[in-house]
Amino acid sequence: MATSITSAEASSSRPKQIPRPISLTAPIIPERYASLLAPTSPNALEHQTVSLIFRPSTMIQLCATTCTAPDIIKFKLQQCRTELDYFKCYQDSLRQALVKNKPLSERDYFDEMVAVDRRCRPLVDEYHILTHQQRAIKQDLEEELAPKRHRAIEADTDAEVVDNHDDQQLHADSLLERTYAAALYSKSMSDEITARHVGLRLAKFRRDVLAYHTASRLQGGECQMYCHVTGWWEAGSVKVMHLVPKGMRGDELAYLFGDGEVAVADRKNGITLHAKIEEAMDVGAIAIVPIVPEEEEEIPTEWRCVLIKESYRDRIFSRDLTGHASRWNELDGKPLSFLTSSNRPAGRFLFFRFIMTYLQAKIQGNVEWAEKIETNTAYDLWPLPGPGGYLEKNTLRSIARNISGFELPISLYEGLTFETEEAAADPDYDTVLAMRLREVLFSGMKGVSIGNNEKLVEELRLVPGAGEL
């Protein structure tokens, strides 16, 4: 990761401080090789190149307490690019020193080039993510930064002891760096081992999601996992769910999400749910939607579970050790409960899953719920306008038309999507994506009837005790 960000100003309740100017410093290199980047002649090409890379007039200034997500991305892009250019210049100097018979052995040259490669690799990966997943990074920064700043202001107001300006700056710097690291986490597409092995990739995703939501624990010697709807269960009863299904490929989703690539293994694409709730999500029986905020700037966004299939309402969801039966009706409208103050699944992934649920309702002939979607406003359905839109409008409408045979209701794209003038590189992109999504939808609905008959025996198997009804 690039070097840390310089801060900022104090809270609004205290005298405002002038933020320190940003200054990018050159990466540290071994002292014995430093002279290679500072030739005696100030007109030498190497000297001019290094001077240009770190010219102060080209540096972006950033205030840690007021900067926006685009500000952070712009700064980090320059930071990565500057350090990569510096290392490139350094490696060029090493090559010239070797060729010109300067005091540099071949072994020293090889060792130092390998050392520089190790320092460049994470910078290259970070720069690639910033340029190919910029929309996702921007959305995640906005979702992560707002609650952290909100809590920092509250803590600042409640504090009895006034920190000095240095402490305030360090706190602001640390907050911004943690937020940036959280947004960047698990978006790397360069892990060749996990990329080639599906089992390793899924295991890493599971670990990442559990850690992100602190959704596992040892209780009385028993491993337990947390369901965001119903609470703690024995580990075998809870699943780590992909919101964008694992059957979808990141490169196929890229244009729809407005980025160069989509990290389906992103931990913000996961949530932990009881196995029966996960199955119900897969068949389109329930959905997760935003809760209408009581205040305009309520932070962070809260979510609730809604029942989509009325045929589930009086069925038994589970029984506890005493034999008490819980029914699906109890989950309708129930808020999700998160164990951390700000860690949430990404809104864009939850919205994509909501679109999937609507398409499943159309396929299965769930007329009542589909009509509810088609007659409501976008705000009634999804009172959380995505920053800049979640999905590309024309692509979304095209694949929805392809899969369901009908036009997508305006309430599912007005204010929730974005438009781009640049066409997808593949002229058949919409068709290929619709084929993939249709395959995933039908795979999730195995054993579920299509049409008006929603009470097949296969569907009842989803719920223990349902056969008694």
C-alpha positions in Angstrom: 0.0 0.0 0.0 1.1 3.5 -0.7 2.5 5.8 2.1 0.2 7.2 4.7 -2.0 10.3 4.2 -1.3 13.6 6.0 -4.2 15.2 7.8 -6.3 17.8 8.6 -8.2 20.0 11.0 -9.8 19.6 14.4 -13.4 19.0 15.2 -15.9 21.8 14.6 -16.3 22.4 18.4 -12.7 23.6 18.7 -10.6 26.3 17.1 -9.9 25.4 13.5 -6.3 24.4 12.6 -4.6 24.9 9.3 -4.0 21.4 7.8 -0.4 20.6 7.1 0.5 20.5 3.4 0.8 17.1 1.8 4.3 16.2 0.8 5.1 12.9 -0.9 8.6 11.7 0.2 10.8 9.5 -1.9 10.8 5.8 -0.9 13.8 4.8 1.2 16.5 3.0 -0.7 19.8 1.6 0.5 22.3 4.3 1.3 25.1 2.6 -0.8 22.9 3.0 -3.9 21.4 6.4 -3.2 24.1 8.2 -5.2 22.9 6.4 -8.3 19.8 8.6 -8.2 21.8 11.8 -7.6 24.4 12.2 -10.2 27.1 14.9 -9.8 25.8 16.8 -12.8 22.4 18.5 -12.1 21.7 18.3 -15.8 22.0 14.5 -15.9 18.9 12.7 -17.1 18.5 10.6 -14.0 18.7 13.7 -11.8 16.1 15.6 -13.8 13.7 12.6 -13.8 13.8 12.2 -10.0 13.4 15.9 -9.5 10.3 16.0 -11.7 8.7 13.0 -10.0 8.6 14.7 -6.6 8.1 18.3 -7.8 6.0 19.9 -5.0 3.9 22.0 -7.4 2.4 18.8 -8.8 1.4 17.3 -5.5 -2.3 17.1 -4.4 -3.2 18.5 -1.0 -5.7 16.5 1.1 -7.5 17.3 4.3 -8.3 14.1 6.3 -11.4 15.5 8.0 -13.2 17.0 4.9 -11.8 15.1 1.8 -14.3 13.3 -0.3 -14.0 9.8 -1.8 -12.9 11.2 -5.2 -10.3 13.3 -3.4 -8.8 10.2 -1.7 -8.8 8.2 -5.0 -7.1 11.0 -6.9 -4.5 11.3 -4.1 -3.8 7.6 -3.9 -3.6 7.2 -7.7 -0.9 9.9 -7.7 0.8 8.4 -4.7 1.0 5.0 -6.4 2.0 6.4 -9.7 4.7 8.6 -8.2 6.3 5.8 -6.2 6.2 3.4 -9.2 7.8 6.0 -11.4 10.5 6.6 -8.7 11.3 2.8 -8.5 11.4 2.6 -12.3 13.9 5.4 -12.4 15.9 3.7 -9.6 16.0 0.4 -11.5 17.1 2.2 -14.7 19.9 3.8 -12.7 20.9 0.3 -11.4 21.1 -1.0 -14.9 23.2 1.9 -16.1 25.5 1.5 -13.2 26.0 -2.2 -14.1 26.6 -1.4 -17.8 29.0 1.4 -17.1 31.1 -0.8 -14.8 30.4 1.3 -11.7 31.0 -0.4 -8.4 28.0 -2.7 -8.6 28.4 -6.4 -8.9 26.0 -8.6 -10.9 25.0 -10.3 -7.7 24.3 -7.0 -5.9 22.3 -5.8 -9.0 20.2 -9.0 -9.0 19.5 -8.9 -5.3 18.5 -5.2 -5.3 16.3 -5.6 -8.4 14.4 -8.4 -6.6 14.0 -6.3 -3.5 12.6 -3.4 -5.6 10.2 -5.9 -7.3 8.9 -6.9 -3.9 8.1 -3.3 -3.1 6.6 -2.6 -6.5 4.2 -5.6 -6.6 1.7 -4.3 -4.0 1.9 -0.8 -5.6 1.1 -2.3 -9.0 -1.8 -4.3 -7.5 -3.2 -1.2 -5.7 -2.9 1.0 -8.8 -4.7 -1.7 -10.9 -7.6 -1.8 -8.4 -7.9 2.0 -8.3 -8.0 2.2 -12.1 -10.2 -0.9 -12.7 -12.6 -0.8 -9.8 -12.9 2.9 -9.2 -16.7 3.0 -8.9 -16.7 0.2 -6.3 -13.8 1.9 -4.4 -15.7 5.2 -4.4 -18.9 3.6 -3.1 -17.1 1.6 -0.4 -15.1 4.7 0.7 -18.3 6.7 1.1 -20.1 3.9 3.0 -17.1 3.3 5.3 -16.0 6.9 5.9 -19.3 8.4 6.9 -20.0 6.3 10.0 -16.3 6.5 11.1 -16.3 10.3 10.9 -19.7 10.4 12.6 -18.4 8.4 15.5 -15.2 10.5 15.6 -17.2 13.7 15.9 -19.3 12.2 18.7 -16.2 11.0 20.6 -14.6 14.4 20.0 -17.6 16.2 21.5 -17.9 13.9 24.5 -14.1 14.0 25.3 -13.2 15.9 28.5 -9.6 16.3 27.6 -8.7 18.4 24.5 -6.1 16.7 22.4 -3.4 18.8 21.0 -3.3 19.5 17.3 -0.7 16.7 16.6 -2.9 14.1 18.2 -5.9 15.3 16.2 -4.0 15.0 13.0 -2.7 11.6 13.9 -6.2 10.4 14.7 -7.6 11.8 11.4 -4.7 10.3 9.5 -5.3 6.9 11.1 -9.0 7.0 10.5 -8.6 7.8 6.8 -5.9 5.1 6.3 -8.1 2.5 8.0 -11.0 3.5 5.9 -9.0 3.3 2.7 -7.5 -0.1 3.6 -11.0 -1.4 4.4 -12.3 -0.3 1.0 -9.3 -1.8 -0.8 -9.4 -5.1 1.1 -10.3 -8.3 -0.8 -10.5 -6.5 -4.2 -7.2 -7.9 -5.4 -7.5 -10.0 -8.5 -3.8 -11.0 -8.6 -3.7 -13.9 -6.2 -2.8 -16.6 -8.7 -3.1 -19.5 -6.3 -6.6 -18.8 -5.1 -7.6 -17.8 -8.6 -6.8 -21.2 -9.9 -8.3 -23.2 -7.0 -12.0 -22.7 -6.4 -11.9 -24.4 -3.0 -9.2 -22.1 -1.7 -11.0 -19.0 -3.1 -14.2 -20.0 -1.4 -12.4 -20.8 1.9 -10.7 -17.4 1.8 -14.0 -15.6 1.1 -15.7 -17.4 4.0 -12.8 -16.4 6.4 -12.9 -12.8 5.1 -16.7 -12.4 5.6 -16.7 -14.0 9.0 -13.9 -11.7 10.2 -15.5 -8.6 8.6 -18.7 -9.2 10.5 -17.1 -10.8 13.6 -19.6 -13.6 13.0 -18.0 -16.5 14.6 -17.1 -17.3 18.2 -16.4 -20.1 20.7 -19.1 -20.4 23.3 -18.8 -23.1 26.0 -16.3 -25.0 23.8 -18.7 -24.9 20.9 -18.1 -23.1 17.6 -21.0 -20.8 16.8 -21.8 -18.6 13.8 -24.0 -15.5 13.6 -27.1 -15.1 11.4 -27.8 -11.4 10.8 -31.5 -12.1 11.0 -31.9 -14.6 13.8 -28.7 -14.4 15.9 -26.2 -17.0 17.1 -26.5 -20.7 16.1 -24.2 -23.7 16.1 -21.8 -23.3 13.3 -23.3 -25.9 11.0 -26.6 -24.1 10.9 -25.3 -20.8 9.4 -23.9 -20.2 5.9 -21.7 -17.5 4.4 -23.8 -16.3 1.4 -22.6 -14.6 -1.8 -25.0 -11.8 -2.6 -23.8 -11.7 -6.2 -23.8 -15.5 -6.7 -20.5 -17.3 -7.0 -21.7 -18.6 -10.3 -21.3 -15.1 -11.8 -17.9 -14.1 -13.1 -16.3 -10.7 -12.2 -15.2 -10.0 -15.8 -18.8 -10.6 -17.0 -20.2 -8.2 -14.4 -17.7 -5.4 -15.0 -19.6 -3.3 -17.5 -22.9 -3.7 -15.6 -21.2 -2.4 -12.4 -19.4 0.4 -14.3 -15.8 -0.8 -13.6 -13.0 -2.6 -15.4 -13.6 -5.7 -13.2 -15.7 -6.8 -10.3 -14.2 -8.7 -7.3 -17.0 -11.2 -6.6 -14.8 -12.5 -3.7 -15.0 -9.0 -2.0 -16.0 -9.5 1.6 -18.6 -6.8 1.2 -20.3 -9.3 -1.2 -21.0 -11.6 1.7 -23.4 -12.0 4.6 -24.0 -14.7 7.2 -27.5 -16.2 7.3 -29.1 -19.3 8.8 -29.0 -22.1 6.2 -32.8 -22.0 5.7 -32.8 -18.2 5.1 -29.9 -18.6 2.6 -32.0 -21.2 0.8 -35.0 -19.0 0.8 -32.9 -16.1 -0.6 -31.7 -18.4 -3.4 -35.3 -19.3 -4.4 -36.5 -15.7 -4.2 -38.7 -16.3 -1.1 -37.2 -13.4 0.9 -35.2 -10.3 0.2 -33.1 -7.7 2.1 -34.0 -4.1 1.6 -32.9 -0.8 3.2 -34.8 0.7 6.1 -36.2 4.2 5.5 -33.9 6.4 7.6 -35.6 8.3 10.4 -33.1 11.2 9.8 -31.8 12.3 6.4 -28.2 11.5 7.4 -28.7 8.4 9.4 -25.4 6.5 9.5 -24.8 3.7 8.7 -27.7 2.3 6.6 -29.8 -0.3 8.3 -31.5 -3.2 6.5 -34.5 -5.5 7.0 -35.8 -8.8 5.8 -39.0 -8.9 3.8 -41.1 -11.9 2.9 -41.7 -12.2 -0.9 -43.7 -15.5 -1.1 -46.9 -15.4 0.8 -47.0 -19.2 0.7 -44.2 -19.2 3.2 -45.9 -17.0 5.8 -47.3 -19.7 8.1 -44.7 -22.3 7.5 -42.3 -23.4 10.2 -38.8 -21.9 9.9 -37.1 -23.7 12.8 -37.7 -25.4 16.2 -35.6 -24.7 19.3 -34.6 -27.4 21.8 -37.9 -27.0 23.7 -39.9 -27.7 20.5 -41.0 -24.1 20.0 -41.7 -23.5 16.4 -40.7 -20.2 14.7 -42.5 -19.3 11.5 -41.4 -17.3 8.5 -44.0 -14.7 9.3 -41.8 -13.6 12.2 -39.0 -12.7 9.8 -41.1 -10.4 7.6 -40.0 -6.8 8.3 -37.4 -7.9 10.9 -34.4 -5.6 11.0 -31.0 -7.2 10.4 -28.7 -6.9 13.5 -25.0 -6.2 12.9 -22.3 -6.9 15.5 -20.0 -4.1 14.3 -20.8 -0.4 14.2 -20.1 0.2 10.5 -19.3 -3.0 8.7 -22.1 -3.7 6.2 -22.5 -5.6 2.9 -22.1 -3.2 -0.1 -25.3 -1.5 -1.2 -24.6 -2.3 -4.9 -24.4 -6.1 -4.2 -27.6 -6.1 -2.1 -29.3 -4.1 -4.9 -28.2 -6.7 -7.5 -29.6 -9.5 -5.3 -32.9 -7.5 -5.1 -33.1 -7.3 -8.9 -32.5 -11.1 -8.9 -35.4 -11.6 -6.5 -37.7 -9.5 -8.8 -36.8 -11.6 -11.8 -37.4 -14.8 -9.9 -40.8 -13.5 -8.9 -41.6 -12.8 -12.6 -40.4 -16.3 -13.6 -42.3 -18.1 -10.9 -45.5 -16.1 -11.5 -45.5 -14.3 -8.2 -48.0 -11.8 -9.5 -48.9 -10.2 -6.2 -45.4 -9.2 -5.3 -44.3 -8.3 -8.8 -47.3 -5.9 -9.1 -46.3 -4.3 -5.8 -42.9 -3.6 -7.3 -44.4 -2.2 -10.5 -46.8 0.2 -8.8 -44.5 1.6 -6.2 -41.9 4.4 -6.5 -38.2 3.8 -6.4 -38.0 5.5 -3.0 -40.7 3.2 -1.6 -38.9 0.1 -2.8 -35.3 1.2 -2.2 -34.9 4.3 -0.1 -31.2 4.4 -0.6 -30.0 6.1 -3.8 -26.7 4.6 -4.7 -23.8 7.1 -5.0 -23.7 7.6 -8.7 -26.0 4.7 -9.3 -25.5 1.0 -8.7 -25.8 -0.6 -12.2 -25.6 0.5 -15.8 -29.2 1.3 -16.8 -29.4 0.1 -20.4 -27.6 -3.1 -19.6 -29.8 -3.8 -16.6 -33.0 -3.2 -18.6 -31.7 -5.4 -21.5 -30.9 -8.4 -19.4 -34.2 -8.0 -17.4 -36.1 -8.0 -20.6 -34.2 -11.0 -21.9 -34.8 -13.1 -18.8 -38.4 -12.1 -17.8 -39.8 -11.2 -21.2 -41.0 -7.9 -19.8 -39.7 -4.4 -19.4 -38.1 -3.6 -16.1 -40.3 -1.3 -14.0 -39.1 2.3 -13.8 -39.1 2.0 -10.0 -36.2 -0.4 -10.3 -33.9 1.9 -12.2 -35.0 5.5 -11.7 -32.3 7.1 -9.4 -30.7 3.8 -8.8 -28.7 3.3 -12.0 -26.2 5.2 -14.1 -25.7 5.7 -17.9 -22.5 5.5 -19.8 -21.8 6.7 -23.4 -19.1 4.1 -23.9 -20.6 0.9 -25.3 -19.4 -2.5 -23.9 -16.4 -3.9 -25.7 -18.3 -7.1 -26.6 -21.4 -6.4 -28.8 -23.0 -9.5 -27.4 -22.3 -8.5 -23.8 -26.0 -8.2 -22.7 -26.9 -11.5 -24.2 -24.0 -13.4 -22.6 -24.7 -11.8 -19.2 -28.4 -12.7 -19.5 -27.5 -16.3 -20.3 -25.2 -16.5 -17.2 -27.7 -14.9 -14.9 -30.6 -17.1 -16.2 -28.5 -20.1 -15.5 -27.7 -18.9 -11.9 -31.4 -18.1 -11.3 -32.7 -21.4 -12.4 -30.0 -23.2 -10.5 -31.0 -21.5 -7.3 -34.7 -22.4 -8.0 -34.2 -26.1 -8.5 -37.3 -27.9 -7.2 -39.4 -24.7 -7.1 -42.4 -24.5 -9.4 -42.5 -22.0 -12.3 -46.0 -20.5 -12.8 -48.8 -20.2 -10.3 -48.4 -23.5 -8.4 -46.0 -22.6 -5.5 -46.8 -25.6 -3.2 -44.9 -28.4 -4.7 -43.5 -31.1 -2.3 -40.0 -30.2 -3.4 -40.4 -26.6 -2.2 -41.7 -27.8 1.2 -38.4 -29.6 1.8 -36.8 -26.2 2.4 -38.5 -25.9 5.7 -38.3 -28.5 8.5 -41.8 -29.2 9.8 -43.5 -27.7 6.8 -45.0 -31.0 5.9 -47.1 -30.9 9.1 -49.1 -27.9 7.8 
